[in-house]
């Protein structure tokens, strides 16, 4: 393993707990996926890293204090065991449970994320050069979490239309996993997303208390896990809107698994969220609770969407179907868009409405992030009472 010297600011970043070193300011001669020993300008060992050229990062997997000679199965297993201990303390593992097991640098495994879904794991590698290491990590996850298999998916830049993946062990096309006793249909091998965003786990529980007796509208509903939480919380009606008819069928199957299938109170609409709101406003529909959890960017159904650019306008349109003192629940998974409350204020102001923030939230505790890397806490959730 070659020794690579890094300047003082990078050494200080590592000493302060940083694990994802931005290489834009470094003149390094490294190859994609190369394992290197990092040293400071005085030649003192800092740790072990893997070069992630796709994302312009050096990913630090161990510091000198960890005393590992190389990045191998022993190091990965040690990280997985520690990560599993945290999730066990949180009460998350179970024979059919869904939860986040590995969350990147926060678990000492930068460039990777792992969701456990029942008896299988979905492992995301954020660079093509990490796929070989990802297979080693998958073996450790299968062993420590006692799973049947794992799929390693390449989560690279450029979208999710084509996802390279490697299967280790046995992973079915479909399975059912539970969260807080609620069953969800999971597709581990189809596309990038398997059907349940585990970062919303605690918000799915919290949103039930808002839904009792409410007319609920869920935009960008995907497999309708938030919609299902509202229905289970006693919502009067729930309307879920997504651009994909196939995803809506998947969502309907999730309702059926909770014995809510075919209930006319629960509708699934295929179409664009903005167009749905325009029609609903014309027909004077009213919703007591509107949920908006959009992607950071999208071109689904031929409609371009960019969260930072388009969110305020969509919030303004949503305000037209919310009665006074109705609730607007917003989410953002883009770390670079700034304050979600400010985006909401901009949208409400253009609709001549006011709002009061009732609650704000973010990632659940099984999504640890480093204090040295605050931008990693990407998720914002904001609950607003609309005036």
C-alpha positions in Angstrom: 0.0 0.0 0.0 1.5 3.3 -1.1 1.9 6.2 1.3 0.3 9.5 0.2 1.1 12.8 1.9 -1.7 15.2 2.4 -1.4 18.9 3.4 -2.1 20.3 6.9 -5.7 21.2 6.4 -6.6 17.6 5.3 -4.6 16.2 8.3 -6.5 18.5 10.6 -9.8 17.4 9.0 -9.0 13.8 9.7 -7.9 14.6 13.3 -11.2 16.4 13.8 -13.2 13.3 12.8 -13.6 13.9 9.1 -13.7 10.9 6.8 -14.6 12.2 3.3 -11.7 14.4 2.1 -12.5 16.7 -0.8 -9.6 16.2 -3.3 -10.4 19.4 -5.3 -7.6 21.2 -3.4 -5.2 18.2 -3.5 -2.7 17.4 -6.2 -2.8 13.6 -5.9 -1.6 10.9 -8.2 -3.9 8.0 -7.3 -6.0 5.6 -9.2 -9.7 5.0 -8.8 -10.3 2.5 -6.0 -6.7 2.5 -4.9 -6.1 1.8 -1.2 -3.5 4.2 0.2 -1.9 5.0 3.6 -2.3 8.7 4.4 0.5 10.5 6.1 1.0 14.2 7.1 3.7 16.5 5.9 6.0 15.3 8.7 5.5 11.6 7.6 3.3 10.7 10.5 0.6 8.1 9.7 -3.0 9.4 9.6 -5.0 6.5 8.4 -6.1 4.3 5.5 -8.2 5.5 2.7 -9.7 4.5 -0.7 -9.6 6.9 -3.7 -13.0 7.7 -5.0 -12.2 9.7 -8.1 -15.9 9.7 -9.3 -16.9 11.9 -6.4 -13.5 13.6 -5.9 -13.0 12.2 -2.5 -10.5 10.2 -0.4 -12.6 8.0 1.8 -10.9 7.3 5.1 -11.8 3.9 6.5 -9.4 3.8 9.4 -7.3 6.2 11.4 -3.9 5.4 12.8 -5.5 4.8 16.2 -7.6 2.0 14.8 -4.4 0.0 14.2 -5.6 -1.9 11.1 -2.8 -2.7 8.6 -5.1 -2.7 5.6 -8.7 -2.3 4.5 -10.0 -5.8 4.3 -12.7 -8.1 5.6 -11.5 -7.8 9.2 -11.9 -4.1 9.2 -15.2 -4.1 7.4 -16.5 -6.8 9.8 -15.5 -4.7 12.8 -17.4 -1.7 11.4 -20.5 -3.8 10.7 -20.5 -5.3 14.2 -20.3 -1.9 15.8 -23.1 -0.6 13.5 -25.3 -3.5 14.3 -24.8 -2.9 18.0 -26.2 0.6 17.7 -29.2 -0.6 15.7 -29.8 -3.3 18.3 -29.7 -0.7 21.0 -32.4 1.2 19.1 -34.5 -2.0 18.9 -34.5 -2.2 15.1 -33.3 -5.6 14.0 -35.8 -8.4 13.7 -36.5 -11.4 11.4 -38.5 -9.4 8.9 -37.7 -5.8 9.9 -36.6 -2.9 7.6 -34.0 -0.4 8.8 -30.7 1.3 7.9 -27.7 -0.7 9.0 -24.8 1.3 7.5 -24.9 5.0 6.9 -21.6 6.0 5.3 -19.0 7.9 7.1 -21.1 8.0 10.3 -20.6 4.3 10.6 -16.9 4.4 9.5 -17.8 3.2 6.0 -17.7 6.2 3.8 -19.0 5.7 0.2 -21.4 2.9 1.3 -24.9 2.6 2.7 -26.9 -0.5 3.6 -30.6 -1.1 4.2 -31.7 -4.4 5.8 -35.1 -5.5 4.4 -36.2 -8.7 6.0 -33.8 -11.5 5.2 -31.9 -9.5 2.6 -29.8 -6.4 2.5 -29.5 -3.7 -0.2 -26.1 -2.2 -0.3 -25.3 1.0 -2.1 -21.8 1.7 -3.4 -21.3 5.3 -4.4 -18.5 4.7 -7.0 -18.0 1.9 -9.5 -14.5 1.4 -8.2 -16.1 0.5 -4.8 -18.0 -2.5 -6.1 -15.3 -5.1 -5.2 -15.0 -3.7 -1.7 -18.8 -3.7 -1.6 -18.9 -7.4 -2.1 -16.6 -7.9 0.9 -18.9 -5.6 2.9 -21.9 -7.5 1.8 -20.3 -10.7 3.1 -19.8 -9.1 6.5 -23.4 -7.8 6.6 -24.8 -11.2 5.7 -22.8 -12.8 8.4 -23.3 -10.4 11.3 -27.0 -9.7 10.5 -27.7 -13.3 9.8 -29.2 -12.7 6.4 -29.8 -14.9 3.3 -28.2 -12.5 0.9 -27.4 -9.0 -0.3 -27.5 -7.0 -3.5 -24.7 -4.4 -4.1 -26.1 -1.5 -6.2 -24.0 1.1 -7.9 -25.4 4.5 -6.8 -23.5 6.6 -9.2 -24.2 10.1 -10.7 -26.5 10.3 -13.6 -29.8 8.9 -12.3 -31.4 5.5 -11.6 -32.5 4.4 -15.1 -29.7 1.8 -15.4 -28.4 0.3 -12.1 -25.4 -2.0 -12.1 -25.7 -4.6 -9.3 -24.1 -7.7 -7.9 -26.0 -10.3 -6.0 -24.4 -12.3 -3.1 -26.3 -15.2 -1.6 -30.0 -15.4 -2.1 -32.1 -12.3 -2.8 -35.6 -12.6 -4.1 -37.2 -10.3 -6.6 -39.9 -9.4 -4.1 -40.3 -9.8 -0.3 -42.3 -8.4 2.5 -40.5 -6.5 5.3 -42.1 -4.8 8.3 -41.6 -1.5 10.1 -43.3 -1.1 13.5 -45.5 -4.0 12.6 -46.6 -2.6 9.2 -45.8 -4.8 6.2 -44.4 -3.3 3.0 -43.7 -5.0 -0.3 -40.0 -4.6 -1.2 -38.3 -5.1 -4.6 -34.6 -5.5 -3.8 -33.5 -6.2 -7.3 -35.6 -3.7 -9.3 -34.0 -0.3 -9.9 -32.2 1.8 -7.4 -34.9 2.2 -4.8 -36.3 -0.9 -3.2 -39.7 0.6 -2.1 -39.2 2.0 1.4 -37.2 5.0 2.3 -35.8 4.0 5.7 -34.9 7.6 6.6 -38.6 8.4 7.0 -39.1 5.7 9.6 -39.8 8.0 12.6 -41.8 10.4 10.5 -44.1 7.7 9.4 -44.8 7.0 13.1 -45.2 10.7 14.0 -47.5 11.6 11.1 -50.3 9.3 12.4 -51.2 11.7 15.1 -51.9 14.4 12.5 -54.1 12.3 10.3 -57.1 11.3 12.5 -60.2 12.5 10.8 -58.3 14.5 8.2 -58.6 14.7 4.4 -55.1 13.9 3.3 -53.3 14.6 0.1 -49.9 13.0 -0.5 -47.9 14.3 -3.5 -44.9 12.4 -5.0 -46.3 9.5 -3.0 -44.1 6.7 -4.5 -45.1 3.4 -2.8 -47.4 5.4 -0.4 -45.8 4.6 2.9 -46.7 8.0 4.3 -50.2 7.6 2.9 -50.5 4.3 4.6 -49.4 5.8 7.9 -52.1 8.4 7.6 -54.8 5.7 6.8 -53.7 3.6 9.8 -53.9 6.8 11.9 -57.6 7.2 11.1 -57.6 9.6 8.1 -61.0 10.3 6.7 -59.6 10.1 3.1 -56.2 9.7 1.6 -55.3 10.7 -2.0 -51.9 9.6 -3.2 -50.5 11.2 -6.4 -47.5 9.8 -8.4 -46.4 10.0 -12.0 -46.1 6.2 -12.3 -49.1 3.8 -12.7 -46.8 0.9 -11.8 -45.7 2.5 -8.6 -49.4 3.3 -7.7 -50.2 -0.4 -8.2 -47.3 -1.2 -5.8 -48.7 1.4 -3.3 -52.2 -0.2 -3.5 -50.7 -3.6 -2.7 -49.1 -2.0 0.5 -52.6 -0.9 1.5 -54.0 -4.3 0.8 -51.4 -5.9 3.1 -52.8 -3.8 5.9 -56.3 -4.9 5.1 -57.2 -1.5 3.5 -57.3 -2.6 -0.1 -60.3 -1.5 -2.2 -61.5 1.0 0.3 -63.0 4.0 -1.6 -61.6 6.4 1.0 -58.1 5.7 -0.3 -57.4 6.8 -3.9 -54.3 6.5 -6.1 -54.0 9.1 -8.8 -51.5 8.9 -11.7 -50.2 12.2 -12.8 -48.1 15.3 -12.2 -48.4 16.9 -8.8 -48.6 20.5 -10.1 -51.4 19.6 -12.6 -53.3 17.7 -9.9 -53.2 20.8 -7.6 -54.3 23.1 -10.4 -57.4 20.9 -11.1 -58.1 20.4 -7.4 -58.1 24.2 -6.9 -60.5 24.7 -9.9 -62.9 22.2 -8.4 -62.5 23.7 -4.9 -61.2 20.5 -3.3 -59.9 20.9 0.3 -57.4 18.9 2.2 -56.7 19.2 5.9 -53.2 17.7 5.6 -51.0 18.0 2.5 -47.8 16.0 2.3 -45.0 17.0 -0.1 -41.9 14.8 -0.3 -40.4 15.5 -3.7 -37.2 14.2 -5.3 -34.2 16.6 -5.5 -34.6 16.5 -9.3 -36.7 14.6 -11.8 -37.8 14.5 -15.4 -40.6 12.0 -14.9 -43.5 12.0 -17.4 -41.6 14.6 -19.4 -41.9 17.3 -16.6 -38.7 18.8 -15.4 -38.4 19.3 -11.6 -35.7 20.9 -9.5 -36.4 21.1 -5.8 -34.6 24.5 -5.1 -36.2 26.1 -8.2 -39.7 24.7 -8.2 -40.6 23.9 -4.6 -41.9 27.4 -3.6 -44.3 27.5 -6.6 -45.6 24.0 -5.8 -46.1 25.1 -2.1 -48.1 28.1 -3.4 -50.4 25.8 -5.4 -50.8 23.5 -2.4 -51.9 26.4 -0.3 -54.9 26.9 -2.6 -56.4 23.5 -1.4 -55.6 23.9 2.3 -58.2 25.5 4.5 -57.3 28.0 7.2 -55.4 26.2 10.1 -54.8 23.2 7.8 -51.5 21.5 7.9 -48.7 21.4 5.3 -46.0 18.7 5.8 -42.9 19.3 3.8 -39.7 17.3 3.2 -36.5 17.9 1.4 -33.6 15.5 0.8 -31.3 17.9 -1.0 -28.7 19.3 1.4 -27.9 22.3 -0.9 -31.3 24.0 -1.1 -31.0 25.9 2.2 -33.7 26.2 4.8 -37.0 24.3 4.0 -38.9 26.8 6.2 -37.6 29.7 4.0 -38.7 27.9 0.8 -42.1 27.4 2.5 -42.3 31.1 3.4 -41.5 32.1 -0.2 -44.3 29.8 -1.5 -46.9 30.8 1.0 -46.1 34.5 0.6 -46.7 34.3 -3.2 -50.1 32.6 -2.4 -51.0 35.4 0.0 -51.0 32.9 2.9 -49.1 32.8 6.1 -47.7 29.9 8.1 -46.5 28.9 11.5 -43.8 26.2 11.9 -45.1 23.6 14.4 -42.3 21.1 14.2 -39.0 20.4 12.3 -37.2 17.2 12.0 -34.5 15.3 10.1 -32.7 11.9 10.0 -33.5 9.1 12.5 -30.8 7.9 14.9 -29.8 5.0 12.7 -28.5 7.5 10.2 -25.5 8.8 12.1 -23.5 11.7 10.6 -20.2 13.1 11.6 -20.0 16.4 13.4 -17.1 17.2 11.1 -19.3 16.8 8.1 -22.5 18.7 8.8 -23.7 18.6 5.1 -24.3 14.9 5.5 -27.5 15.6 7.4 -29.4 16.1 4.2 -33.0 15.4 5.4 -35.3 18.3 6.5 -38.9 17.9 7.5 -41.1 20.9 8.4 -44.7 20.9 9.6 -46.6 24.1 9.1 -50.0 25.3 10.1 -51.3 27.4 7.2 -53.1 30.7 8.1 
